[in-house]
Amino acid sequence: MCGLAGYIGSEPPDADARARTLRSMAHRGPDGSGQRVIALSDSTVVLLHTRLAIIDPDPRSAQPFEADGCVLVFNGEIYNYLEIRDELIALGHSFRTHSDTEVLLQAYLAWGEAALDRLEGMWAFALLDPRDGGRLLLSRDRFGEKPLHSHRCSHGLYFASEIKQLAALTGEGFTVNAEKVHRFLAHGYRALFRDQTCFFQDVTAFPAGQVAWITQSGAGEPKPYWTPKFSPVAMTAGEAAEGAAVEIDRAIRIRLRSDVPIAISLSGGIDSNVLAGIAVHRHGQQLHTFSMLEADRDYDESAAIRAAATALGTPHHETRVSSDGFLDRLARMSLAYDGPVPSLGMYLDGFLSEAVAQAGYKVLINGNGADEIFAGYYDHYLFWLAGQAERADFDDLIAEWQASFGQHVRNPLLRNPRAFIDHPGQRGHVHLNAPQVADYLIAPVAGDFEEASYCPDLLRNRMLNELLRESVPVLTWAHDSHYMAHSIENRGAYLDRGLVDFMLTVPSQHLIQDGYSKALLRQAGEGLVPQEILRLKKKLGFNAPIASLLDRRAQDVRDRLLADSALWDIVDRDSVARLLHPETDSQGMDNFLFCLTSARLFFETSVDPR
């Protein structure tokens, strides 16, 4: 896990710019730094790297890393590096380190671009192959866990882990992308990754799951190397459970590989508890668990968390949400994100990142992606019901929903079990407050909610949208931003190609069973997770009411948020002033109020990412 930056073109950054860039990404790699400047026939390549040493911490594995004339800078982890290393040794390759970095480079030397299909992990990398005149290979992992941004100009291409590093390398500031901020406020975080634009103009996010060959002129377009597809195969519920359990175990097992201690983010829910139960009870992992607690009764998971920690028998750390310094903390996080913090839950997770850092851990594993892979959201159940509408026992399925998740649904559009039978195309529940939000924006809210078409199955299409465009890309961006700000590698246990590929062969009918969503994940946790957690029917997760953090009664808070800002070019300040008044009823506006506050502080702190 590291930071990287670089350039290919005819006017490379000078020594001062390179030094400035290395300093700007020291938080991503406090354990060492390196650089290479390589002259090609008609251009120059610059590769910069800072290291967070996780696998083979010895200096022999420092980057930029070279073999047979090829040079690599790499951010991430190749979890199956041991298996690939053995395969390469059998082919005659020799190794001088025990690192996954060398395995990645040797895999490229053996198989070229096709090596990507063999890799399981998270990564962003730049690999210079000087042969045939010299080309640069850029790639990003399938689920976008590791970031890579670029800025193209007339003389070449700059790239970096973060936009701050692009600014340091170019010596130029970037202008805030007001259209992106407007989209965020109008449609929420789910609309952020429908394209590759960023919160700054002239900066592009390299797409997840893609690869590009960059020529000496800086030209080269990304292309996919993996495209998930829903292709159900006939199987019984038992076969689905057995296959899922095997893939879940493998995905977790290889993510426990580390030469430094590992921590696990533990909530009171199913995802993190199955992860922790498998790691501790099946693989004997010695780890510490970390949890964030909220005092509000509606969001307090402390009882379930403590039951889980007791069952694990491992050292456990708890961090409580505090309202102290809310605006300043949110502003600092905005600097780390190079954009607004996208949700209140992600803000709260920042407390956890601080606690893990204070305890001295470099690696944290979380349960990201489980809802999107195993069908865990409230609307998933209703999409599933729509897909089972022709079953003879459909009335019984409705009764199961009413006795389980139907009791806990707050969103009024999801209280009707026939919601997507009667109106299969409606998605108003995704951003329920859009009509009210429009009253606060100067420009009209552009368009309705858009859903990409991946397959005809309503449930699986929704899940693929969340996995590839909506939820998971935002989570991976958020976790990389605020954990790497504290020099912590964050691993998504379920964001695994083999697991996802298998789950896309499972018929949808097996995803929900006997009134339980995420049925296959729950079954994988049998005997490893307390029954009271495996049988939870209420969706849990980090959250809190905005009123516990943002004190609208405080004049200094209102003054700071309403002060002059470029935000008021896209948001009506008078309307916001009324919303912030302590006597205004803001019920149902928590998400928008947080997004508005986050966007306001982004303008305050991050207009120039240098």
C-alpha positions in Angstrom: 0.0 0.0 0.0 1.6 3.2 -1.1 1.3 6.4 -3.1 2.4 6.9 -6.7 2.7 9.7 -9.2 4.3 10.1 -12.5 4.5 11.7 -16.0 5.1 10.7 -19.6 5.8 13.3 -22.2 8.2 15.9 -23.6 8.4 18.4 -20.6 9.0 16.4 -17.4 8.6 18.0 -14.0 11.8 19.3 -12.5 13.5 18.1 -9.3 11.6 20.7 -7.1 8.3 19.5 -8.5 9.3 15.9 -7.9 10.4 16.6 -4.3 7.2 18.6 -3.6 5.1 15.7 -4.9 6.9 13.1 -2.7 6.2 15.3 0.3 2.6 15.6 -0.6 2.1 11.8 -0.6 4.2 11.0 2.5 1.0 10.1 4.4 0.3 7.3 1.8 3.8 5.9 2.3 5.7 7.0 5.4 8.2 4.0 5.3 10.3 5.2 2.3 10.3 7.0 -1.0 11.9 6.7 -4.4 11.9 8.1 -7.9 13.2 7.3 -11.4 13.5 9.6 -14.4 13.9 7.5 -17.6 14.7 9.0 -21.0 12.9 7.4 -24.0 13.5 8.2 -27.7 11.1 11.2 -27.9 10.0 11.7 -24.3 10.7 11.2 -20.6 9.0 9.1 -18.0 9.0 10.1 -14.4 7.9 7.5 -11.7 7.5 8.6 -8.0 6.6 6.3 -5.1 6.2 6.5 -1.3 5.9 3.2 0.6 3.7 1.8 3.3 5.5 -1.5 4.0 3.1 -4.4 4.4 4.5 -7.4 2.5 8.3 -8.0 2.8 9.0 -4.7 4.6 12.8 -5.0 3.8 14.3 -2.2 1.7 15.0 -4.7 -1.1 11.3 -4.4 -2.0 11.4 -0.6 -2.3 10.0 1.1 -5.4 10.3 2.1 -8.2 11.1 -1.6 -8.7 13.0 -2.8 -11.8 13.4 -6.2 -13.6 14.7 -6.9 -17.1 14.6 -3.1 -17.9 10.9 -2.7 -16.9 10.1 -0.3 -14.0 7.1 -0.5 -11.8 5.4 1.8 -9.2 2.5 0.0 -7.5 -0.1 0.9 -4.9 -2.0 -1.9 -3.4 -1.7 -5.6 -2.6 -1.8 -8.7 -4.8 -3.4 -11.2 -2.4 -2.7 -14.3 -4.4 0.9 -13.4 -4.9 2.1 -16.7 -3.3 0.3 -18.8 -5.8 1.4 -16.8 -8.7 5.0 -16.8 -7.4 5.0 -20.6 -7.3 3.6 -20.7 -10.9 6.3 -18.3 -12.1 9.1 -20.3 -10.4 7.8 -23.4 -12.1 8.2 -21.5 -15.4 11.8 -20.7 -14.6 11.5 -17.2 -13.0 13.8 -16.3 -10.0 13.1 -13.8 -7.3 15.2 -11.6 -5.2 12.5 -10.5 -2.7 9.4 -11.9 -1.0 7.2 -9.1 -2.1 4.0 -9.0 -4.1 5.5 -6.1 -6.0 8.1 -8.3 -7.7 5.5 -11.0 -8.4 3.4 -8.4 -10.2 6.3 -7.3 -12.4 7.5 -10.9 -13.1 3.9 -11.8 -13.9 3.9 -9.1 -16.5 7.2 -10.3 -17.9 5.8 -13.8 -18.2 2.3 -13.0 -19.6 2.1 -9.4 -20.5 -1.2 -7.6 -20.1 -2.9 -11.0 -19.8 -1.3 -11.2 -16.3 -4.1 -9.0 -15.0 -6.6 -11.8 -15.4 -4.6 -13.9 -13.0 -4.3 -11.3 -10.3 -6.6 -11.1 -7.2 -6.1 -7.9 -5.3 -6.4 -4.2 -5.2 -4.1 -2.0 -7.2 -3.2 1.0 -9.1 0.1 0.8 -10.9 2.2 2.3 -13.7 4.7 0.0 -15.4 7.2 1.2 -17.9 8.2 -1.2 -20.6 11.1 0.4 -22.6 11.0 -2.2 -25.4 9.6 -1.2 -28.8 10.3 2.5 -28.2 8.8 2.6 -24.7 5.2 2.5 -23.4 3.6 2.9 -20.0 1.0 0.5 -18.8 -1.6 2.0 -16.4 -4.1 -0.2 -14.6 -6.6 -0.1 -11.7 -8.2 -3.0 -9.8 -11.6 -4.3 -10.6 -13.6 -2.6 -7.8 -11.6 0.7 -7.7 -10.2 0.1 -4.2 -7.1 2.0 -5.2 -7.3 5.4 -6.8 -5.6 6.7 -9.9 -6.1 10.2 -11.3 -4.7 11.8 -14.4 -4.3 15.2 -16.0 -3.6 15.5 -19.7 -2.0 18.5 -21.3 -0.4 19.4 -24.6 3.0 17.9 -23.8 2.0 14.7 -22.0 0.1 13.0 -19.2 0.4 13.4 -15.4 -1.0 10.7 -13.1 -1.1 10.3 -9.3 -3.0 8.6 -6.5 -4.5 11.8 -5.3 -5.4 15.1 -6.9 -3.2 17.0 -4.4 -0.2 15.2 -5.9 -1.3 16.1 -9.4 -1.3 19.7 -8.4 2.1 19.4 -6.7 3.6 17.7 -9.8 2.2 20.1 -12.3 2.8 23.2 -10.1 -0.7 24.3 -11.0 -4.0 24.5 -9.0 -7.2 23.0 -10.3 -10.6 24.7 -10.4 -13.5 23.2 -8.5 -15.9 21.4 -10.8 -19.1 23.1 -9.8 -21.2 20.8 -12.0 -20.0 17.8 -10.0 -20.8 19.5 -6.7 -24.3 20.3 -8.1 -24.8 16.7 -9.1 -23.7 15.5 -5.7 -26.2 17.8 -3.9 -29.0 17.0 -6.4 -28.7 13.3 -6.5 -26.5 12.3 -3.6 -23.4 10.1 -3.7 -24.9 7.5 -5.9 -24.5 9.8 -8.9 -20.8 10.5 -8.4 -19.2 7.7 -10.4 -21.4 7.5 -13.4 -18.5 9.0 -15.3 -14.8 9.6 -14.7 -15.1 13.3 -13.8 -13.7 14.5 -10.5 -14.5 17.4 -8.1 -11.8 19.4 -9.9 -11.8 20.3 -13.6 -9.3 18.9 -16.0 -8.7 15.9 -13.8 -10.0 12.4 -14.7 -10.4 9.3 -12.6 -8.8 6.2 -14.3 -11.7 3.7 -14.5 -11.8 0.7 -12.3 -11.2 -2.7 -13.9 -9.5 -1.2 -16.9 -6.0 -0.9 -18.4 -4.3 1.5 -20.8 -1.1 1.6 -22.8 0.2 5.2 -22.8 2.5 6.2 -25.6 5.2 8.8 -25.6 2.8 11.5 -26.6 0.6 10.7 -23.7 -2.1 9.1 -25.9 -3.9 5.9 -25.0 -7.4 5.1 -23.9 -8.5 2.7 -21.0 -10.2 -0.6 -21.9 -11.8 -3.2 -19.6 -9.9 -6.3 -18.7 -12.8 -7.7 -16.7 -16.6 -7.4 -17.2 -18.9 -9.1 -14.7 -21.9 -10.7 -16.1 -25.0 -12.3 -14.5 -25.1 -15.8 -16.0 -27.1 -18.1 -13.7 -26.5 -21.8 -13.6 -28.9 -24.4 -12.4 -28.0 -25.3 -8.8 -29.8 -26.2 -5.6 -29.8 -24.0 -2.6 -27.4 -26.4 -0.9 -25.0 -26.2 -3.9 -25.2 -22.4 -3.8 -24.4 -22.3 -0.1 -21.5 -24.7 -0.4 -20.0 -22.8 -3.4 -20.4 -19.4 -1.7 -18.8 -20.7 1.5 -15.8 -21.9 -0.4 -15.3 -18.6 -2.2 -15.9 -16.5 0.9 -13.3 -18.5 2.9 -10.7 -18.2 0.1 -11.3 -14.5 -0.3 -10.9 -13.9 3.4 -7.9 -16.3 3.8 -5.8 -14.6 1.2 -6.6 -11.1 2.6 -5.1 -12.1 5.9 -1.7 -12.3 4.3 0.5 -9.6 5.9 3.9 -9.2 7.4 2.5 -6.7 9.9 -0.5 -7.1 12.4 -4.0 -6.9 11.1 -7.1 -5.2 12.6 -10.8 -5.8 11.7 -13.6 -3.3 11.6 -16.4 -4.9 13.7 -20.0 -3.7 13.7 -23.0 -5.5 15.1 -24.0 -6.7 11.7 -23.5 -9.8 9.6 -20.8 -8.8 7.1 -18.0 -7.9 9.6 -18.9 -10.8 11.9 -18.7 -13.5 9.3 -15.3 -11.9 8.2 -14.1 -11.9 11.8 -15.5 -15.3 12.7 -13.7 -17.0 9.7 -10.5 -15.1 10.3 -10.3 -16.0 14.0 -12.0 -19.3 14.4 -11.1 -21.0 11.1 -7.8 -19.5 10.3 -6.5 -18.7 13.8 -5.8 -15.1 13.0 -4.5 -13.0 15.9 -6.1 -9.7 15.5 -7.7 -6.7 17.2 -11.2 -5.6 16.5 -12.3 -1.9 16.3 -15.8 -0.6 16.6 -17.5 2.8 16.4 -20.4 3.4 18.8 -23.1 6.0 18.6 -25.1 7.1 21.7 -28.4 7.6 19.8 -30.6 4.6 20.6 -31.8 4.2 17.0 -28.2 3.7 15.9 -26.6 2.1 18.9 -25.1 -1.3 18.1 -23.1 -1.7 21.3 -24.9 -4.8 22.6 -24.5 -6.7 19.4 -20.8 -5.5 19.0 -19.9 -6.6 22.6 -21.6 -10.0 22.1 -19.6 -10.4 18.9 -16.3 -9.4 20.5 -16.9 -11.8 23.4 -17.5 -14.6 21.0 -14.3 -13.8 19.1 -12.2 -13.6 22.3 -9.8 -11.1 20.8 -8.7 -7.7 22.1 -11.4 -5.2 21.3 -11.4 -1.4 21.0 -14.4 0.9 21.0 -14.6 4.5 19.8 -17.5 6.8 20.5 -18.8 9.4 18.1 -18.2 12.9 19.4 -19.8 16.2 18.2 -16.7 18.2 19.3 -15.1 20.0 16.5 -17.5 18.6 13.9 -16.9 21.3 11.3 -13.2 21.4 11.6 -13.0 17.6 11.5 -15.2 17.5 8.4 -13.0 20.2 6.8 -9.9 18.1 7.4 -11.5 15.0 5.9 -12.5 17.1 2.8 -8.8 17.8 2.3 -8.1 14.1 2.4 -10.9 13.3 -0.1 -10.1 16.2 -2.5 -13.9 16.6 -2.5 -16.9 16.7 -0.1 -17.2 13.8 2.3 -20.0 11.9 0.6 -22.2 10.7 3.5 -22.6 10.9 7.2 -21.7 7.3 7.6 -18.4 7.8 5.9 -17.7 10.8 8.2 -18.4 8.6 11.2 -16.0 6.0 9.9 -13.3 8.6 10.1 -13.4 8.2 13.9 -12.5 4.5 13.4 -9.6 5.4 11.2 -8.1 7.6 13.9 -8.5 4.9 16.5 -6.8 2.3 14.4 -4.0 4.7 13.7 -3.6 5.5 17.4 -3.3 1.8 18.1 -0.4 1.5 15.7 -2.1 -0.7 13.0 -1.2 -0.4 9.3 -3.8 -2.8 8.0 -7.6 -2.9 8.5 -10.0 -5.4 6.9 -13.7 -4.5 6.4 -16.9 -6.1 5.1 -17.4 -3.6 2.2 -19.4 -5.0 -0.7 -21.3 -7.7 1.1 -24.7 -6.0 0.6 -24.1 -5.5 -3.1 -22.8 -9.1 -3.6 -25.2 -11.1 -1.4 -28.4 -8.8 -1.5 -28.5 -7.0 1.8 -30.5 -3.8 1.3 -34.2 -3.4 2.0 -35.0 -2.7 -1.6 -33.2 -5.9 -2.7 -35.9 -7.9 -0.9 -38.6 -6.2 -2.9 -36.8 -6.6 -6.2 -36.4 -10.3 -5.2 -40.1 -10.6 -4.5 -40.8 -9.1 -7.9 -38.7 -11.9 -9.4 -40.5 -14.6 -7.5 -44.0 -13.3 -8.3 -45.0 -16.3 -10.4 -44.2 -18.8 -7.6 -47.2 -20.8 -6.2 -46.1 -19.9 -2.7 -45.8 -16.1 -3.4 -48.3 -15.2 -0.7 -46.2 -17.0 1.8 -43.1 -15.1 0.6 -45.0 -11.8 1.2 -45.9 -13.0 4.7 -42.2 -13.8 5.4 -41.2 -10.3 4.3 -43.9 -8.7 6.5 -42.7 -10.7 9.5 -39.0 -9.8 8.9 -37.5 -6.9 7.1 -40.9 -5.3 6.3 -41.2 -4.4 10.0 -38.1 -2.2 9.8 -38.5 -0.3 6.6 -38.7 3.5 7.0 -38.7 4.6 3.4 -42.4 5.0 2.5 -41.8 3.8 -1.1 -40.5 0.5 0.2 -43.3 -0.4 2.5 -45.3 -1.9 -0.3 -44.1 -5.5 -1.0 -45.5 -5.2 -4.6 -43.6 -2.0 -5.2 -41.5 -3.4 -8.1 -44.2 -5.7 -9.4 -46.6 -2.8 -9.9 -43.9 -0.4 -11.1 -40.7 -2.2 -12.0 -38.9 0.9 -13.3 -39.5 3.3 -10.5 -36.4 4.2 -8.5 -37.8 7.1 -6.4 -36.6 5.4 -3.2 -33.0 5.9 -4.2 -33.1 9.6 -3.6 -36.4 10.3 -1.9 -35.6 14.0 -1.1 -34.9 15.1 -4.7 -38.0 17.3 -5.0 -37.2 19.2 -1.8 -33.5 19.4 -2.6 -34.4 21.2 -5.9 -35.7 24.1 -3.8 -32.2 24.8 -2.5 -30.4 24.7 -5.9 -30.1 27.7 -8.2 -29.8 25.5 -11.4 -32.6 23.0 -12.0 -31.9 19.4 -10.9 -30.8 17.8 -14.1 -32.5 14.6 -15.1 -34.0 11.7 -13.2 -32.1 8.9 -11.5 -30.2 6.8 -14.1 -29.6 3.1 -13.9 -27.3 1.3 -16.3 -28.6 -1.9 -18.0 -26.4 -4.9 -17.1 -29.0 -7.7 -17.3 -32.8 -8.1 -17.5 -33.1 -9.5 -13.9 -34.4 -6.5 -11.8 -32.6 -7.5 -8.6 -29.2 -8.4 -10.2 -29.2 -5.3 -12.4 -29.8 -3.2 -9.3 -27.0 -5.0 -7.4 -24.6 -4.6 -10.3 -25.3 -0.9 -10.5 -24.5 -0.6 -6.8 -21.3 -2.7 -7.2 -19.9 -1.0 -10.2 -21.4 2.6 -10.3 -23.1 3.7 -7.2 -22.3 2.3 -3.7 -19.1 0.4 -3.8 -17.1 3.0 -5.8 -18.0 5.7 -3.3 -17.1 3.4 -0.4 -13.7 2.5 -1.8 -12.9 6.2 -2.6 -14.0 7.2 1.0 -12.0 4.4 2.7 -8.9 5.0 0.7 -9.1 8.7 1.4 -9.6 8.8 5.2 -7.6 5.6 6.1 -4.6 6.5 3.9 -4.7 9.9 5.5 -3.6 8.0 8.6 -1.3 5.6 6.7 -3.6 2.6 7.0 -4.3 0.1 4.3 -8.0 -0.8 4.1 -8.9 -4.2 2.6 -12.4 -5.1 1.4 -12.8 -8.7 2.4 -15.6 -9.5 -0.1 -14.4 -7.4 -3.1 -13.0 -10.5 -4.7 -13.2 -11.4 -8.4 -13.7 -15.2 -7.8 -16.4 -14.6 -5.2 -18.3 -12.1 -7.4 -18.0 -14.3 -10.5 -19.4 -17.3 -8.6 -22.3 -15.2 -7.1 -23.2 -14.1 -10.6 -23.9 -17.8 -11.4 -26.2 -18.3 -8.5 -29.9 -18.1 -9.4 -31.5 -15.1 -7.7 -34.1 -17.3 -5.9 -31.3 -18.6 -3.5 -30.2 -15.1 -2.3 -33.1 -14.7 0.1 -34.4 -17.7 2.1 -36.9 -18.1 4.9 -37.3 -14.4 5.3 -33.6 -13.6 5.5 -31.6 -11.5 3.1 -27.9 -12.3 2.5 -28.9 -16.0 3.1 -25.7 -17.4 1.6 -23.4 -15.1 3.7 -25.4 -16.0 6.9 -25.0 -19.7 6.1 -21.2 -19.2 5.6 -21.1 -17.9 9.2 -22.9 -20.8 10.8 -20.9 -22.1 13.8 -18.6 -19.1 13.7 -20.9 -16.2 14.5 -23.4 -15.8 17.4 -26.9 -16.9 16.4 -28.4 -13.6 17.6 -26.3 -11.8 15.0 -26.9 -14.3 12.2 -30.6 -14.0 12.8 -30.8 -10.2 12.7 -33.5 -8.9 10.5 -32.9 -5.2 10.9 -30.3 -3.5 8.7 -27.5 -2.2 10.9 -24.6 0.1 10.1 -22.6 3.2 11.1 -25.0 6.1 11.3 -26.1 9.0 13.5 -28.7 11.8 13.3 -27.2 15.0 11.9 -28.7 16.9 14.9 -26.2 15.1 17.2 -23.3 16.7 15.3 -24.5 19.9 13.7 -25.7 22.4 16.3 -28.0 24.8 14.4 -28.5 26.7 17.7 -24.9 27.9 17.6 -24.6 31.3 15.9 -20.9 30.7 15.1 -21.8 27.5 13.3 -24.5 29.2 11.2 -22.1 32.1 10.5 -19.4 29.9 9.2 -21.6 27.9 7.0 -23.3 31.0 5.6 -20.2 33.0 5.0 -19.3 34.1 1.4 -18.4 31.1 -0.7 -18.4 30.0 -4.4 -20.9 27.5 -3.2 -23.6 30.2 -3.4 -23.2 30.2 -7.2 -25.0 26.9 -7.3 -27.0 26.9 -4.0 -29.5 29.5 -2.8 -28.0 31.0 0.4 -31.3 32.4 1.7 -32.9 29.0 1.5 -30.0 27.4 3.3 -30.2 30.1 6.0 -33.8 29.2 6.6 -32.9 25.5 6.8 -30.2 26.2 9.3 -32.4 28.2 11.6 -33.0 26.3 14.8 -36.7 26.7 14.6 -37.0 25.1 11.2 -38.3 21.6 11.0 -35.6 19.7 9.1 -37.1 16.2 9.6 -36.2 14.0 6.6 -33.4 16.3 5.5 -30.5 14.8 7.4 -28.7 13.4 4.3 -29.1 16.6 2.4 -28.1 18.8 5.3 -24.9 16.8 5.8 -24.1 16.9 2.1 -24.7 20.6 2.0 -22.4 21.1 5.0 -19.8 18.9 3.5 -19.9 20.7 0.1 -19.7 24.1 1.9 -16.5 23.0 3.8 -15.0 21.6 0.6 -15.2 25.0 -1.0 -13.7 26.5 2.2 -10.7 24.3 2.4 -10.0 22.7 -0.9 -10.3 25.3 -3.7 -6.6 24.8 -4.5 -5.4 21.2 -3.7 -1.8 22.2 -3.6 
